[in-house]
């Protein structure tokens, strides 16, 4: 019993040295991994256990954990950096999917034909320097191209009519 009390006192007194911290991340709810970069791994055992089972057996207890483990398992950080990288990548991918879905939901739809605007047309009607030349901002690129073709044909017809000699 004295040994358990000693380990408990040691564990509490040294918490700031051995305890991992939370990662500082953009996705705090999605990342549960622990940051062990500043933590000192402290493992304890007894001489009796070492004598009876050997150093390779599950006789080691790491402070902050329950149960006994092999030395390799006690020193491992399965909830550490590798888990952090995986969780951060998954959270980032989910965030990118959410943003892409949100962008698609906000994408304008042509009032004439009902098609969604292409990225180029959407940028053309929203960027200030090109929006003044974008024409009808409620129509998609192909409908805008049809409008431009009609305007050119009408202008050409007007030019030809003006250039033609008057009929007697």
C-alpha positions as CSV (number, residue, x, y, z in Angstrom):
1,X,0.0,0.0,0.0
2,X,2.9,2.4,0.7
3,X,4.2,1.8,-2.8
4,X,0.8,2.9,-4.3
5,X,0.8,6.0,-2.1
6,X,4.3,6.9,-3.1
7,X,3.4,6.5,-6.8
8,X,0.3,8.6,-6.3
9,X,2.2,11.4,-4.6
10,X,5.0,11.3,-7.3
11,X,2.3,11.4,-10.0
12,X,0.6,14.4,-8.5
13,X,3.7,16.3,-7.7
14,X,5.3,15.8,-11.1
15,X,2.2,16.3,-13.2
16,X,3.5,19.5,-14.9
17,X,6.5,17.6,-16.1
18,X,5.0,14.3,-17.4
19,X,1.5,15.4,-18.4
20,X,0.9,16.0,-22.1
21,X,-0.8,19.1,-23.3
22,X,-3.5,19.7,-25.9
23,X,-2.4,20.6,-29.3
24,X,-3.0,24.2,-30.4
25,X,-5.1,23.5,-33.5
26,X,-7.7,25.1,-35.8
27,X,-10.0,22.1,-35.0
28,X,-10.0,21.7,-31.2
29,X,-13.2,19.5,-31.2
30,X,-11.8,17.2,-33.9
31,X,-8.3,16.7,-32.5
32,X,-8.1,14.6,-29.3
33,X,-4.4,13.8,-29.7
34,X,-2.0,14.9,-26.9
35,X,1.2,16.9,-27.3
36,X,4.1,15.1,-25.6
37,X,6.9,17.3,-27.0
38,X,7.4,19.0,-23.6
39,X,6.5,15.9,-21.5
40,X,9.0,13.7,-19.7
41,X,8.0,10.0,-19.8
42,X,8.2,8.7,-16.2
43,X,7.8,5.0,-15.7
44,X,7.9,3.1,-12.4
45,X,8.1,-0.5,-11.3
46,X,9.4,-2.4,-8.3
47,X,12.5,-4.4,-7.9
48,X,10.4,-7.4,-7.0
49,X,8.5,-7.3,-10.3
50,X,11.7,-6.9,-12.3
51,X,13.3,-9.8,-10.5
52,X,10.3,-12.0,-10.9
53,X,9.2,-11.2,-14.5
54,X,12.2,-9.4,-16.1
55,X,12.4,-6.0,-17.7
56,X,10.7,-7.1,-20.9
57,X,7.5,-8.1,-19.2
58,X,4.5,-5.9,-18.5
59,X,5.8,-4.6,-15.2
60,X,6.1,-0.9,-16.0
61,X,3.5,1.8,-15.1
62,X,3.7,5.2,-16.8
63,X,2.6,8.1,-14.7
64,X,-0.8,9.3,-15.9
65,X,-1.8,5.9,-17.1
66,X,-3.4,2.9,-15.4
67,X,-2.2,-0.6,-15.5
68,X,1.2,-2.1,-16.2
69,X,2.7,-2.3,-19.6
70,X,5.9,-3.4,-21.3
71,X,8.6,-0.8,-21.3
72,X,8.1,-0.2,-25.1
73,X,4.3,0.3,-24.7
74,X,4.8,2.5,-21.6
75,X,7.1,4.8,-23.5
76,X,5.0,4.9,-26.6
77,X,2.5,7.7,-27.2
78,X,-0.3,6.2,-29.3
79,X,-2.4,9.3,-28.6
80,X,0.5,11.6,-29.6
81,X,1.9,13.2,-32.8
82,X,1.0,10.4,-35.3
83,X,-2.7,10.6,-34.1
84,X,-2.5,14.4,-34.3
85,X,-1.4,14.3,-37.9
86,X,-4.1,11.9,-38.8
87,X,-6.8,13.8,-37.0
88,X,-5.7,17.2,-38.3
89,X,-5.6,15.9,-41.9
90,X,-9.1,14.4,-41.5
91,X,-10.5,17.6,-39.9
92,X,-8.9,19.7,-42.7
93,X,-10.4,17.5,-45.4
94,X,-13.8,17.7,-43.8
95,X,-13.5,21.5,-43.5
96,X,-12.5,21.7,-47.2
97,X,-15.5,19.6,-48.1
98,X,-17.8,21.7,-46.0
99,X,-16.4,24.9,-47.6
100,X,-16.7,23.4,-51.1
101,X,-20.4,22.4,-50.4
102,X,-21.1,25.9,-49.0
103,X,-19.5,27.5,-52.1
104,X,-21.6,25.4,-54.4
105,X,-24.7,26.3,-52.5
106,X,-23.9,30.0,-53.0
107,X,-23.0,29.6,-56.7
108,X,-25.4,31.7,-58.8
109,X,-27.8,30.2,-61.2
110,X,-28.7,31.6,-64.7
111,X,-32.1,33.3,-64.7
112,X,-32.5,32.3,-68.4
113,X,-31.4,28.7,-68.7
114,X,-31.1,27.6,-65.1
115,X,-27.5,26.4,-65.3
116,X,-25.0,27.1,-62.5
117,X,-22.4,29.7,-63.3
118,X,-18.8,28.5,-64.0
119,X,-16.0,29.7,-61.8
120,X,-14.9,32.1,-64.5
121,X,-18.3,33.6,-65.0
122,X,-18.9,33.9,-61.3
123,X,-15.5,35.7,-60.9
124,X,-16.3,37.9,-63.9
125,X,-19.5,39.2,-62.4
126,X,-18.1,39.7,-58.9
127,X,-14.6,41.2,-59.5
128,X,-15.0,44.9,-59.6
129,X,-12.8,45.6,-62.6
130,X,-14.4,43.0,-64.8
131,X,-18.0,43.4,-63.5
132,X,-18.5,46.6,-65.5
133,X,-18.0,44.7,-68.7
134,X,-19.8,41.5,-67.6
135,X,-23.2,42.6,-69.1
136,X,-26.3,41.0,-67.6
137,X,-24.9,39.6,-64.4
138,X,-27.9,37.3,-63.9
139,X,-27.0,35.1,-66.9
140,X,-24.4,32.4,-67.3
141,X,-21.4,32.4,-69.7
142,X,-23.1,30.7,-72.6
143,X,-26.2,32.9,-72.4
144,X,-23.9,36.0,-72.1
145,X,-22.1,34.7,-75.2
146,X,-25.5,34.4,-77.0
147,X,-26.3,38.0,-76.0
148,X,-22.9,39.3,-77.3
149,X,-23.4,37.4,-80.6
150,X,-26.9,38.9,-81.0
151,X,-25.5,42.4,-80.3
152,X,-22.7,41.9,-82.8
153,X,-25.1,40.6,-85.4
154,X,-27.5,43.5,-84.8
155,X,-24.6,46.0,-85.0
156,X,-23.3,44.3,-88.2
157,X,-26.8,44.5,-89.7
158,X,-27.1,48.1,-88.7
159,X,-23.7,48.9,-90.2
160,X,-24.5,47.1,-93.5
161,X,-27.9,48.9,-93.6
162,X,-26.2,52.2,-93.1
163,X,-23.6,51.5,-95.7
164,X,-26.1,50.3,-98.3
165,X,-27.2,52.9,-100.8
166,X,-30.8,54.1,-100.3
167,X,-33.4,52.4,-102.5
168,X,-35.0,54.7,-105.1
